[in-house]
C-alpha cells in the first residue's frame, strides 16, 4: 500500500531483490534461483525449495542407511570382513563405509530431484510470478 509520498510500506518491499552474494555459496542453486527469479512470494518460494531439498535429502539418507543395514546382515564380506593384501578390514568398517556411501548417494539424489520438482512448480505457478 502506498503512503502519501508514493512509498510502498509492505513486508514485500523490505525484502532484498536477490540473495546476497555471501549466502549463495551455502544455499542450493535451486533455492537461490527460486528466490531471485520470483517476483511475488519470494520467501515462500525460497524457503519451500530449501525445505523440500532438506526433507527429501534426510529421508533419502535414512533409506540409504536402511538398505546398508539390510545388506550388512545378508552379505558375507560385510559380516566377517575381507583381507586386502596384507591388511584385514573388519566387517564393521565395511558396513560403515557402505552405509555412508549409500546414505550420501540416496540423500543427494532425493534432495536434488525434490529441489528440481519444487522449482518447476514455482515456475509454473502464477502465484510466484517467475520470470
Secondary structure in CASP SS format (residue, H / E / C, confidence):
PFRMAT SS
TARGET T0000
AUTHOR 0000-0000-0000
METHOD secondary structure of the structure
MODEL  1
X C 1.00
X E 1.00
X C 1.00
X C 1.00
X C 1.00
X C 1.00
X C 1.00
X E 1.00
X C 1.00
X C 1.00
X H 1.00
X H 1.00
X H 1.00
X H 1.00
X C 1.00
X C 1.00
X C 1.00
X C 1.00
X C 1.00
X C 1.00
X H 1.00
X H 1.00
X H 1.00
X H 1.00
X C 1.00
X C 1.00
X C 1.00
X C 1.00
X H 1.00
X H 1.00
X H 1.00
X H 1.00
X H 1.00
X H 1.00
X H 1.00
X H 1.00
X H 1.00
X E 1.00
X C 1.00
X C 1.00
X C 1.00
X H 1.00
X H 1.00
X H 1.00
X H 1.00
X H 1.00
X H 1.00
X H 1.00
X H 1.00
X H 1.00
X H 1.00
X H 1.00
X H 1.00
X H 1.00
X H 1.00
X H 1.00
X H 1.00
X H 1.00
X H 1.00
X H 1.00
X H 1.00
X H 1.00
X H 1.00
X H 1.00
X H 1.00
X H 1.00
X H 1.00
X H 1.00
X H 1.00
X H 1.00
X H 1.00
X H 1.00
X H 1.00
X H 1.00
X C 1.00
X H 1.00
X H 1.00
X H 1.00
X H 1.00
X H 1.00
X C 1.00
X E 1.00
X E 1.00
X E 1.00
X C 1.00
X C 1.00
X E 1.00
X E 1.00
X E 1.00
X C 1.00
X H 1.00
X H 1.00
X H 1.00
X H 1.00
X H 1.00
X H 1.00
X H 1.00
X H 1.00
X H 1.00
X H 1.00
X H 1.00
X H 1.00
X H 1.00
X H 1.00
X H 1.00
X H 1.00
X H 1.00
X H 1.00
X H 1.00
X H 1.00
X H 1.00
X H 1.00
X H 1.00
X H 1.00
X H 1.00
X H 1.00
X H 1.00
X H 1.00
X H 1.00
X H 1.00
X H 1.00
X H 1.00
X H 1.00
X H 1.00
X C 1.00
X C 1.00
X C 1.00
X C 1.00
X C 1.00
X E 1.00
X C 1.00
END
